[in-house]
Amino acid sequence: MKKSLAVVAVVLFVVGLACWLMAPDKTKAQSAAAQFSRVAGVFDSTKYSVWGAYVLNGNTATGSQTITVCPAQFALPDGRVIQPLAPANGVYAPAAIDAQSSSLVETVTPTSYSLVAAPSGSGNVPCAAITATFANLHSASFSTSQVISGDQGIQEAINDASLNGGGLVFWQIDPGTVTLSTGGQSTSLGSVKIPTRSVVASATARVTTTITGCTGGWSLGFTSGTEFGAANTTLTAGTTTDSSTLVPNYVFNAAAAVPVAFCTTAAATAGAVHAHIVGYKLAAPAN
């Protein structure tokens, strides 16, 4: 009996050692998991902001024009292939055109979309013909950073969720450091909008440059700036929303809107903040 138990123990040890040696590196496994665009049914918008394309055929006039963008399909970090400019439920994702040029850059929202054949010699990945209203002229190039996401991947994630039966989308808005307006009490925090019918799970900010003026304190929101928390009366650089009262899980039952920083009773005369707003959006199925 003892001999049999010893043999079993040896076998189990060998099997366990083999499994351990053959198992993927734990650090690498965690790193790969962090790249997933969809985890437990939740679509992560931060993984949809990394696509880029170029203009094959540009517009020679402003106003409503059609341009050709290549490629139309793009692989996310986890290998899933999407069409970032394709609509779902009649909604298109905005795109920034000539994002590297301060004189030409503009963000447009397509009004139509269709796949077209790729140019000869460029492979089998199709291109996209998109119609939008342009304020600038955009010439052809082969720079894959000429056309990029116009909303940090949020609408792309929502559309992909809809095209895959619907689901929960995690979204994140990070406008970087924004200088407060001195001409009014509200300052738009970038141009990316909080998706309509969302739940705002967190809205935080840090004062990066000491705020002056802005009597009554500053707060975050989407209209008056008081929706996401009480006014923070500490204005010095380094101050965060941790020192004021926040309203978690705010039900954003309104039209899409850009988040704002708000001075309670008077405009700022100087100052800057870095805000970070995250939440969830339930995307309806498109089929």
Wavefront OBJ file of the C-alpha trace (Angstrom):
o trace
v 0.000 0.000 0.000
v 2.777 2.422 0.952
v 4.574 1.622 -2.294
v 1.426 2.333 -4.317
v 0.878 5.639 -2.565
v 4.483 6.567 -3.206
v 4.102 5.791 -6.909
v 0.912 7.875 -7.085
v 2.645 10.744 -5.313
v 5.558 10.639 -7.754
v 3.185 10.580 -10.741
v 1.214 13.546 -9.403
v 4.421 15.450 -8.758
v 5.680 14.832 -12.289
v 2.334 15.805 -13.835
v 2.158 18.935 -11.707
v 5.724 19.916 -12.605
v 5.000 19.401 -16.301
v 1.870 21.549 -16.114
v 3.784 24.278 -14.312
v 6.581 24.260 -16.865
v 4.164 24.293 -19.778
v 1.907 27.002 -18.370
v 2.208 30.445 -20.001
v 4.211 33.025 -18.133
v 1.925 34.668 -15.580
v 3.252 38.157 -16.289
v 2.705 37.707 -20.017
v -0.785 36.330 -19.466
v -1.756 39.377 -17.446
v -0.247 41.670 -20.065
v -2.224 39.956 -22.848
v -5.467 40.113 -20.868
v -5.048 43.855 -20.530
v -5.346 44.130 -24.342
v -8.751 42.450 -24.610
v -11.376 44.624 -26.280
v -14.170 42.532 -24.787
v -14.046 40.940 -21.340
v -16.960 39.097 -19.731
v -19.293 40.691 -22.276
v -18.104 44.263 -21.596
v -16.632 46.193 -24.549
v -13.696 48.423 -23.571
v -13.635 51.677 -25.546
v -9.982 52.338 -24.695
v -8.983 49.506 -27.034
v -10.917 51.054 -29.936
v -8.956 54.310 -30.072
v -5.789 52.867 -31.609
v -6.875 52.478 -35.240
v -5.508 54.652 -38.015
v -5.972 55.005 -41.771
v -4.995 57.196 -44.697
v -6.881 59.152 -47.345
v -6.655 57.487 -50.758
v -8.902 59.960 -52.568
v -9.381 63.332 -50.896
v -11.895 66.121 -51.377
v -11.329 68.969 -53.830
v -14.108 71.130 -52.414
v -15.562 71.858 -49.001
v -19.086 71.092 -47.815
v -20.664 67.673 -48.286
v -18.037 65.570 -50.055
v -17.012 61.924 -50.357
v -13.477 60.719 -49.646
v -11.909 57.263 -49.728
v -10.200 56.040 -46.575
v -7.927 52.970 -46.434
v -8.081 50.488 -44.886
v -11.722 50.100 -43.873
v -10.947 47.237 -41.513
v -8.628 47.309 -38.557
v -7.403 44.697 -36.061
v -7.725 45.631 -32.394
v -4.892 44.781 -29.978
v -6.512 41.407 -29.238
v -6.858 40.545 -32.942
v -10.582 41.234 -33.327
v -11.283 42.943 -36.659
v -13.646 45.918 -36.817
v -14.770 48.515 -39.330
v -14.359 51.674 -37.214
v -16.214 53.978 -39.594
v -19.171 51.651 -40.225
v -22.461 52.734 -38.603
v -24.687 50.783 -36.247
v -28.310 51.662 -35.573
v -27.819 54.639 -37.901
v -25.049 56.164 -35.769
v -21.572 56.910 -37.132
v -18.339 57.331 -35.188
v -16.617 60.713 -35.650
v -13.197 60.715 -37.302
v -10.364 63.216 -37.054
v -8.905 63.969 -40.494
v -5.318 65.211 -40.930
v -4.901 64.915 -37.193
v -1.185 65.753 -37.428
v -1.765 69.121 -39.126
v -2.861 72.042 -36.962
v -4.076 73.955 -40.030
v -6.058 71.133 -41.640
v -7.267 68.979 -38.758
v -11.007 68.661 -38.295
v -13.367 66.120 -36.798
v -16.202 65.014 -39.034
v -19.084 62.589 -38.571
v -19.876 60.587 -41.719
v -23.377 60.592 -43.146
v -22.854 57.580 -45.422
v -20.472 54.644 -45.673
v -19.695 51.942 -48.196
v -16.885 49.484 -48.866
v -14.808 49.913 -52.019
v -12.012 47.850 -53.539
v -8.498 48.431 -52.302
v -6.025 49.992 -54.727
v -3.971 47.583 -56.806
v -1.003 46.145 -54.975
v -2.194 47.102 -51.493
v -3.655 43.734 -50.504
v -7.178 42.474 -50.128
v -8.339 44.719 -47.288
v -11.118 46.962 -48.661
v -11.279 50.719 -48.310
v -14.245 52.852 -47.270
v -16.011 55.637 -49.122
v -17.376 58.062 -46.541
v -19.464 61.181 -47.084
v -19.222 64.017 -44.574
v -19.279 67.804 -44.389
v -15.735 69.163 -44.628
v -14.427 72.607 -43.780
v -10.940 71.850 -45.144
v -9.407 70.123 -48.162
v -7.676 66.812 -47.487
v -5.173 65.323 -49.921
v -4.142 61.709 -50.350
v -1.272 60.276 -48.347
v 0.029 56.947 -47.091
v 0.241 57.989 -43.449
v -1.849 55.651 -41.302
v -2.240 58.423 -38.725
v -3.997 60.756 -41.179
v -7.449 59.481 -40.147
v -7.953 58.484 -36.511
v -10.728 58.186 -33.950
v -12.510 61.449 -33.241
v -13.846 60.412 -29.831
v -11.181 58.246 -28.170
v -12.829 55.077 -29.496
v -16.137 55.465 -27.656
v -18.613 55.346 -30.553
v -16.537 52.682 -32.288
v -16.930 50.466 -29.219
v -20.659 51.193 -28.999
v -21.149 50.365 -32.676
v -19.124 47.166 -32.401
v -21.175 46.117 -29.388
v -24.393 46.798 -31.311
v -23.177 44.843 -34.330
v -22.408 41.901 -32.041
v -25.804 41.598 -30.406
v -25.557 44.580 -28.060
v -23.973 44.781 -24.645
v -22.334 46.894 -21.998
v -19.654 49.373 -23.110
v -17.068 50.815 -20.749
v -16.063 54.296 -21.896
v -13.415 56.760 -20.779
v -12.873 60.453 -21.514
v -9.444 61.930 -20.838
v -8.987 65.376 -22.400
v -5.559 65.940 -20.861
v -4.757 69.244 -19.204
v -7.317 71.947 -20.021
v -6.849 75.658 -19.300
v -9.909 77.171 -17.663
v -11.880 79.777 -19.582
v -11.550 83.365 -18.416
v -14.556 84.465 -20.451
v -17.234 82.462 -18.649
v -17.916 80.135 -15.765
v -17.940 76.913 -17.847
v -14.964 75.350 -19.602
v -15.490 72.494 -22.049
v -13.201 69.590 -21.237
v -12.114 68.753 -24.761
v -14.556 67.761 -27.491
v -15.406 64.128 -26.676
v -18.991 63.736 -25.498
v -20.420 61.629 -22.697
v -22.545 59.037 -24.528
v -26.276 59.547 -24.221
v -28.151 57.313 -21.772
v -25.022 56.386 -19.842
v -24.113 55.883 -16.212
v -21.194 58.073 -15.120
v -19.278 55.912 -12.671
v -16.514 58.387 -11.859
v -15.644 62.006 -12.564
v -12.345 63.115 -11.080
v -9.906 65.943 -11.680
v -6.639 67.434 -10.490
v -5.687 71.109 -10.501
v -2.483 71.280 -12.553
v -2.097 75.073 -12.464
v -3.312 77.068 -9.461
v -6.753 78.547 -10.123
v -7.426 82.225 -9.465
v -10.791 83.930 -9.626
v -13.378 81.138 -9.823
v -14.951 82.288 -6.561
v -17.159 79.763 -4.861
v -14.978 76.880 -6.066
v -14.911 74.573 -9.088
v -16.779 71.385 -9.973
v -17.397 68.926 -12.797
v -20.532 68.256 -14.798
v -22.027 68.601 -18.250
v -24.180 71.753 -18.085
v -23.617 73.921 -15.026
v -20.785 71.726 -13.810
v -22.428 70.760 -10.517
v -23.922 67.447 -11.633
v -20.960 65.273 -10.638
v -20.165 66.771 -7.259
v -20.122 69.724 -4.914
v -17.811 72.677 -5.488
v -14.180 72.251 -4.443
v -13.010 75.470 -2.810
v -9.325 74.509 -2.761
v -7.743 76.061 -5.838
v -4.017 75.366 -5.474
v -2.072 73.154 -7.881
v -2.112 69.529 -6.786
v -5.649 69.688 -5.402
v -7.902 66.828 -6.512
v -11.604 66.072 -6.373
v -10.790 63.793 -3.431
v -11.186 66.894 -1.258
v -14.741 67.595 -2.414
v -17.981 65.626 -2.481
v -18.534 63.504 -5.576
v -21.778 61.998 -6.815
v -21.018 58.423 -7.949
v -23.080 56.436 -10.455
v -24.767 59.468 -11.987
v -27.478 58.414 -14.444
v -26.782 60.517 -17.532
v -30.286 60.409 -19.004
v -29.644 63.226 -21.449
v -28.375 63.934 -24.933
v -24.654 63.385 -25.491
v -22.688 66.298 -24.050
v -19.090 67.362 -23.520
v -18.143 67.361 -19.805
v -17.293 70.751 -18.301
v -15.426 72.303 -15.414
v -17.506 74.984 -13.747
v -16.661 77.967 -11.556
v -19.541 78.446 -9.130
v -19.995 82.209 -9.016
v -17.403 83.858 -11.259
v -15.081 82.963 -14.134
v -11.496 81.959 -13.491
v -8.719 84.431 -14.194
v -6.134 81.630 -14.490
v -5.749 77.930 -13.844
v -5.875 74.499 -15.455
v -7.256 71.072 -14.577
v -6.818 67.495 -15.767
v -10.129 65.623 -15.608
v -10.937 61.959 -16.096
v -14.526 60.763 -16.609
v -15.539 57.118 -16.978
v -18.812 55.262 -17.203
v -20.925 52.631 -18.921
v -23.320 52.643 -21.840
v -25.768 49.868 -22.733
v -25.594 49.430 -26.504
v -28.710 48.101 -28.200
v -28.344 45.317 -30.794
v -28.260 46.389 -34.430
v -29.736 43.158 -35.733
l 1 2 3 4 5 6 7 8 9 10 11 12 13 14 15 16 17 18 19 20 21 22 23 24 25 26 27 28 29 30 31 32 33 34 35 36 37 38 39 40 41 42 43 44 45 46 47 48 49 50 51 52 53 54 55 56 57 58 59 60 61 62 63 64 65 66 67 68 69 70 71 72 73 74 75 76 77 78 79 80 81 82 83 84 85 86 87 88 89 90 91 92 93 94 95 96 97 98 99 100 101 102 103 104 105 106 107 108 109 110 111 112 113 114 115 116 117 118 119 120 121 122 123 124 125 126 127 128 129 130 131 132 133 134 135 136 137 138 139 140 141 142 143 144 145 146 147 148 149 150 151 152 153 154 155 156 157 158 159 160 161 162 163 164 165 166 167 168 169 170 171 172 173 174 175 176 177 178 179 180 181 182 183 184 185 186 187 188 189 190 191 192 193 194 195 196 197 198 199 200 201 202 203 204 205 206 207 208 209 210 211 212 213 214 215 216 217 218 219 220 221 222 223 224 225 226 227 228 229 230 231 232 233 234 235 236 237 238 239 240 241 242 243 244 245 246 247 248 249 250 251 252 253 254 255 256 257 258 259 260 261 262 263 264 265 266 267 268 269 270 271 272 273 274 275 276 277 278 279 280 281 282 283 284 285 286 287
